[in-house]
Amino acid sequence: MHIHTDNPLKTWVPSLIFLELTKSCEYTCRHCRASAQTEPLPDELDLKQVKEELDSISELGSGKPLVIFTGGNPLRRKDFFQIVEYARLKGIIFSVSPPGSELITDQMIKNLKSSGCRSISISLDGADPKFHQWLRNKEGSFDLALDSAQKVIDNGMNIQINTTVMKGNIFELPGIAALLLKKRIATWELFFLINTGRGKELEPVNSKEALAISLWVLWLTRFGLNIRMVELPQYRILQSKFRGMGSLDTYILNMEHDSSQDESIILFKQLVNEFKRNMGGILPNEIINHNQTSDHGMFFGILFIGYNGEVYPSGFLPVSIGNITDKSLREIIEGSAMLARLRKRSEMKGICGKCTEPVYCVGSRARAYALTGDPFEEDSTCFISNIKENPKGGMM
């Protein structure tokens, strides 16, 4: 009898690997996944061990992941540039994700640029100081974030703005989008809050709000913003349903004439109007059909490696699949039954297990785990069943 032993993870290389260099951070943010501390923890990996991590990443295979050096604040490591230089020597493509920080100086950026750093991402969670500083728990942090971002721009480095999305800052999003367009910042990453770490006390968006934000984001991409959605994989399905802005506009128009006036459409229109207000009533020039419909076919998933070498399917899913000080990353990936199961729709429960959408999506496993303790439960923020068919027939 032939036993089928093919392991689909044997050649799998994630698109992104987050490498948490430290828990040390000058911030104590209310939503922090890492529950970051002011000082490094005693089991933080030393330089030799971090270099071994990078060796392990470089030996994964032909596909080259983008490594994101994160934390805490990775810039607080005294050996940060030795780590960066080693990554360059190993041919690793990398970016850096610090908070807005006084450590982000012109010289720091020049050094990163000469080391081959792909981009620097800075977090901005409000359109003005009030919400951002409340969330970040730090006076002056809004101006510090903007100053840090401006320094990156002025030194000719690629910049990405990261925003955590939750119920408390839905109406901050149009102001942030307008700010980015005015500063000519093209890349924006929206992280949909997962109740983990210190973020357990905050309220995430619900499925109706997630749909409204997703429709608005898809509408917004016509102005040239490259927007990535994290922990909301259903957005890829939405992208696939509207190929070209004409179909999206028709859908919105038909829904506006729907007698039920779905609350998602009402919120969508409020976000559009708030964005127009923030742009002074004048919309930017459109970039035709810029809705990134191909993105869902180009992304191969992520891994997260913690400050102490523990490997996780995501930074928001705290279920360890091994430690990189014990085994190589390739061995951990191939030997992980958890990782294999998390990639299969047939393993999912509830609406995620029953889903028949052709676009690959298994929901947010981190959200399922945070809410139920079971990473295979359904994703309660899924909005796909809320997308109504157009009254005139069909989606497009």
Legacy VTK file of the C-alpha trace (Angstrom):
# vtk DataFile Version 3.0
C-alpha trace
ASCII
DATASET POLYDATA
POINTS 396 float
0.000 0.000 0.000
1.369 3.435 -0.964
1.373 5.878 1.943
1.194 9.507 0.842
3.767 11.397 2.936
4.161 14.667 1.011
4.520 17.564 3.419
3.249 20.817 1.874
5.414 22.730 4.359
8.626 21.077 3.088
9.313 23.902 0.631
7.131 26.609 2.186
8.809 29.976 2.712
6.711 32.730 4.304
6.501 36.125 2.621
7.175 37.919 5.896
9.123 36.973 9.012
8.799 39.290 11.994
11.929 39.142 14.146
11.304 40.612 17.592
14.726 41.796 18.731
13.672 43.026 22.182
10.722 43.716 24.459
12.446 46.910 25.573
10.526 50.060 24.619
10.079 53.634 25.819
6.305 53.249 25.325
3.642 51.393 27.319
0.918 51.371 24.648
-2.582 50.332 25.700
-2.891 47.882 22.778
0.649 46.427 22.803
0.815 42.829 21.556
4.243 42.478 23.127
3.323 43.959 26.545
6.650 45.757 26.070
8.846 46.679 29.056
11.202 49.559 29.721
14.158 47.154 30.106
15.183 44.054 28.101
14.006 40.740 29.573
16.695 38.363 30.966
16.020 35.662 28.344
16.476 38.010 25.369
18.711 36.404 22.727
22.274 37.718 22.526
24.052 38.802 19.344
25.455 35.343 18.590
21.987 33.779 18.906
20.379 36.485 16.726
23.034 35.807 14.063
22.132 32.102 14.252
18.461 33.088 13.720
19.462 35.005 10.599
21.510 32.014 9.386
18.420 29.847 9.819
16.254 32.314 7.870
18.792 32.539 5.032
18.805 28.725 4.735
15.015 28.415 4.253
15.244 27.897 0.511
14.897 29.712 -2.771
12.038 32.026 -1.734
13.354 35.079 0.110
11.159 36.351 2.934
11.146 40.000 3.933
12.397 40.166 7.525
10.862 42.883 9.712
13.023 43.817 12.704
10.498 44.696 15.377
10.074 44.901 19.158
9.500 46.663 21.590
11.751 49.190 19.941
14.473 47.309 18.002
16.604 50.478 17.874
17.148 50.207 21.650
19.456 47.205 21.196
23.052 48.381 21.513
24.098 45.795 18.902
21.326 46.766 16.470
23.668 47.785 13.653
25.766 44.641 14.071
22.532 42.668 13.543
21.616 44.778 10.511
25.088 44.396 8.991
24.961 40.628 9.471
21.554 40.485 7.758
23.053 42.411 4.816
26.011 40.005 4.599
23.587 37.030 4.528
21.625 38.590 1.639
18.494 39.008 3.760
15.944 41.592 2.628
14.834 43.546 5.694
12.805 46.459 7.017
12.646 48.043 10.462
9.531 48.761 12.523
10.259 51.083 15.481
7.752 53.373 17.186
8.144 57.123 16.659
11.364 57.664 18.582
14.132 60.117 19.389
16.470 57.306 18.288
15.315 57.922 14.696
17.936 60.474 13.701
19.192 61.539 10.272
22.384 59.555 10.878
20.447 56.448 11.968
18.395 56.583 8.754
21.478 57.144 6.572
23.148 54.126 8.207
20.056 51.976 7.628
19.850 53.118 4.018
23.495 52.244 3.342
22.907 48.829 4.981
20.221 48.059 2.379
17.170 48.516 4.605
14.036 48.267 2.439
11.818 50.602 4.481
11.041 52.011 7.923
7.530 51.812 9.320
6.182 54.234 11.919
2.919 53.866 13.844
0.249 56.566 13.698
-3.106 55.770 15.299
-4.909 59.099 15.175
-5.361 62.061 12.854
-4.386 64.418 15.701
-2.636 64.038 19.070
-5.681 63.191 21.225
-6.368 59.542 20.317
-2.803 58.661 19.305
-1.355 59.883 22.609
-4.103 58.225 24.631
-3.379 54.880 22.946
0.387 55.271 23.117
0.265 56.460 26.727
2.892 59.102 25.985
2.684 62.894 25.781
4.316 64.299 22.663
4.199 60.935 20.864
2.038 62.253 17.984
4.531 64.960 16.985
7.377 62.487 17.542
5.742 60.023 15.122
5.248 62.730 12.475
8.790 64.080 12.976
10.227 60.555 12.700
8.240 59.927 9.501
9.368 63.254 8.020
13.024 62.436 8.754
12.634 59.128 6.891
11.086 60.958 3.909
13.717 63.728 3.928
16.510 61.129 3.828
15.005 59.389 0.797
14.025 56.153 2.578
10.802 54.273 1.914
8.252 54.941 4.640
5.243 52.933 5.745
2.644 54.113 8.247
1.057 51.483 10.515
-2.329 52.085 12.161
-4.114 49.819 14.633
-7.852 49.811 13.855
-10.389 49.490 16.680
-13.829 50.815 17.508
-12.330 53.885 19.205
-10.526 55.243 16.130
-12.737 54.345 13.132
-13.337 58.043 12.442
-9.628 58.844 12.790
-8.907 56.798 9.644
-10.073 59.376 7.034
-7.887 62.059 8.645
-4.856 59.742 8.676
-5.472 58.861 4.990
-5.651 62.561 4.076
-2.455 63.231 6.049
-0.626 60.467 4.154
-1.753 61.744 0.757
-0.697 65.304 1.616
2.732 64.019 2.729
2.943 61.768 -0.371
3.273 58.641 1.785
1.930 55.795 -0.359
2.075 52.731 1.920
-0.376 52.273 4.784
-0.830 49.134 6.851
-4.011 48.698 8.878
-3.757 46.231 11.782
-7.187 45.144 12.965
-7.019 44.889 16.757
-6.649 41.424 18.258
-7.413 41.211 21.984
-4.005 39.965 23.046
-1.233 41.374 25.293
-2.320 44.718 26.749
-4.918 45.036 23.952
-7.333 42.770 25.837
-9.045 45.818 27.370
-9.851 47.524 24.045
-12.868 46.981 21.789
-12.290 45.654 18.247
-14.502 46.522 15.282
-17.464 44.225 14.542
-18.223 42.571 11.203
-20.485 45.407 9.942
-17.786 47.984 10.759
-15.100 45.752 9.202
-17.118 45.619 5.953
-17.639 49.401 5.923
-13.913 50.052 6.491
-12.983 47.473 3.822
-15.318 49.026 1.231
-13.917 52.460 2.083
-10.312 51.213 1.837
-11.049 49.653 -1.565
-12.638 52.955 -2.660
-9.616 54.871 -1.290
-7.040 52.881 -3.273
-8.172 54.712 -6.437
-6.109 57.670 -5.207
-2.836 55.735 -5.294
-2.547 54.546 -1.700
-1.104 51.047 -1.324
-3.079 49.721 1.662
-2.430 46.399 3.382
-4.919 44.847 5.774
-3.545 42.745 8.643
-5.744 40.224 10.528
-8.619 40.872 8.103
-8.007 38.313 5.331
-11.624 38.669 4.148
-10.502 41.881 2.444
-8.837 39.708 -0.219
-12.221 38.161 -0.988
-13.773 41.631 -1.235
-11.011 42.687 -3.669
-11.761 39.696 -5.874
-15.475 40.575 -6.033
-14.874 44.064 -7.397
-12.511 43.990 -10.340
-12.204 47.651 -11.276
-13.678 50.666 -9.528
-16.754 50.825 -11.780
-18.161 47.641 -10.253
-17.563 48.969 -6.726
-19.250 52.291 -7.529
-22.247 50.497 -9.046
-22.548 48.301 -5.976
-22.432 51.280 -3.607
-24.971 53.198 -5.701
-27.391 50.266 -5.722
-26.981 49.729 -1.980
-27.732 53.419 -1.358
-31.099 52.925 -3.064
-31.781 49.806 -1.005
-34.691 50.556 1.326
-32.996 48.767 4.267
-29.981 51.180 4.192
-27.541 48.669 5.643
-25.459 50.140 8.493
-22.244 49.142 6.679
-23.195 51.397 3.740
-24.139 54.234 6.109
-20.745 54.004 7.854
-18.960 53.713 4.491
-20.591 56.985 3.326
-19.634 58.687 6.620
-15.996 57.647 6.102
-16.048 58.935 2.499
-17.525 62.279 3.606
-15.048 62.607 6.478
-12.176 61.912 4.069
-13.492 64.597 1.671
-13.745 67.045 4.581
-10.139 66.308 5.581
-9.038 66.867 1.984
-10.673 70.322 2.014
-13.551 69.156 -0.165
-11.262 68.361 -3.110
-10.547 64.729 -3.919
-7.084 63.832 -5.284
-6.622 62.714 -8.875
-7.672 59.124 -9.437
-5.297 56.395 -10.545
-7.591 54.303 -12.714
-8.453 50.767 -11.540
-5.889 50.845 -8.774
-7.498 48.290 -6.459
-4.656 45.771 -6.230
-6.881 42.838 -7.175
-3.864 40.586 -7.679
-2.489 40.953 -4.141
-4.361 37.941 -2.800
-2.392 35.646 -5.111
1.059 36.928 -4.160
1.190 36.498 -0.389
2.487 33.287 1.202
1.886 33.965 4.875
3.978 34.981 7.850
5.955 33.712 10.824
6.844 35.540 14.012
10.016 34.859 16.014
9.942 36.223 19.557
12.692 38.003 21.492
13.678 34.655 23.136
13.613 32.518 19.960
10.076 31.144 20.309
8.423 30.755 16.892
4.731 31.540 16.386
2.358 31.423 13.389
1.800 35.156 14.029
2.699 37.758 16.617
-0.968 37.897 17.556
-1.336 34.106 17.933
0.730 33.180 21.022
0.874 29.417 20.375
4.528 28.374 20.084
5.531 25.884 17.376
9.150 25.570 18.559
12.235 27.516 19.564
14.907 28.502 17.069
17.668 27.891 19.638
16.739 24.187 19.608
16.083 23.535 15.904
16.521 25.269 12.573
13.580 27.283 11.260
13.164 24.801 8.388
12.919 21.896 10.875
10.380 23.806 12.987
8.221 24.607 9.947
8.290 21.060 8.525
7.643 19.439 11.891
4.719 21.641 12.932
1.361 19.869 12.799
-0.218 23.118 14.090
1.157 25.141 11.163
-0.098 22.541 8.672
-3.599 22.549 10.205
-3.812 26.350 10.337
-3.412 26.485 6.554
-6.341 24.169 5.775
-9.919 25.432 5.462
-11.155 21.901 6.185
-9.708 22.171 9.723
-11.754 25.287 10.534
-15.003 25.372 12.482
-18.225 27.333 11.978
-18.512 29.740 9.061
-14.794 29.447 8.234
-15.085 25.676 7.726
-18.199 26.041 5.563
-16.793 28.861 3.402
-16.845 28.191 -0.351
-15.179 31.404 -1.569
-12.569 30.630 -4.254
-10.067 33.152 -2.825
-7.874 31.553 -0.154
-8.906 32.716 3.309
-9.109 30.791 6.574
-10.131 33.837 8.591
-8.006 35.353 11.344
-6.750 32.467 13.454
-5.369 34.988 15.969
-8.824 36.530 16.486
-10.437 33.108 16.896
-7.836 32.183 19.510
-8.100 35.493 21.376
-11.888 35.214 21.659
-12.342 31.460 22.231
-8.969 29.933 23.152
-9.273 27.732 20.030
-7.300 28.817 16.930
-9.586 26.706 14.709
-12.839 28.430 15.699
-14.638 30.715 13.254
-13.552 34.320 12.754
-16.384 36.399 14.208
-15.400 39.498 12.220
-16.043 37.828 8.849
-18.290 40.091 6.791
-18.573 38.088 3.572
-22.165 37.006 4.281
-23.043 40.707 4.802
-22.138 41.630 1.211
-25.536 41.876 -0.447
-26.085 40.952 -4.063
-26.958 43.952 -6.209
-30.726 44.361 -6.623
-30.215 44.333 -10.415
-28.515 40.958 -10.164
-24.897 39.965 -9.615
-22.074 41.542 -7.674
-20.285 43.266 -10.540
LINES 1 397
396 0 1 2 3 4 5 6 7 8 9 10 11 12 13 14 15 16 17 18 19 20 21 22 23 24 25 26 27 28 29 30 31 32 33 34 35 36 37 38 39 40 41 42 43 44 45 46 47 48 49 50 51 52 53 54 55 56 57 58 59 60 61 62 63 64 65 66 67 68 69 70 71 72 73 74 75 76 77 78 79 80 81 82 83 84 85 86 87 88 89 90 91 92 93 94 95 96 97 98 99 100 101 102 103 104 105 106 107 108 109 110 111 112 113 114 115 116 117 118 119 120 121 122 123 124 125 126 127 128 129 130 131 132 133 134 135 136 137 138 139 140 141 142 143 144 145 146 147 148 149 150 151 152 153 154 155 156 157 158 159 160 161 162 163 164 165 166 167 168 169 170 171 172 173 174 175 176 177 178 179 180 181 182 183 184 185 186 187 188 189 190 191 192 193 194 195 196 197 198 199 200 201 202 203 204 205 206 207 208 209 210 211 212 213 214 215 216 217 218 219 220 221 222 223 224 225 226 227 228 229 230 231 232 233 234 235 236 237 238 239 240 241 242 243 244 245 246 247 248 249 250 251 252 253 254 255 256 257 258 259 260 261 262 263 264 265 266 267 268 269 270 271 272 273 274 275 276 277 278 279 280 281 282 283 284 285 286 287 288 289 290 291 292 293 294 295 296 297 298 299 300 301 302 303 304 305 306 307 308 309 310 311 312 313 314 315 316 317 318 319 320 321 322 323 324 325 326 327 328 329 330 331 332 333 334 335 336 337 338 339 340 341 342 343 344 345 346 347 348 349 350 351 352 353 354 355 356 357 358 359 360 361 362 363 364 365 366 367 368 369 370 371 372 373 374 375 376 377 378 379 380 381 382 383 384 385 386 387 388 389 390 391 392 393 394 395
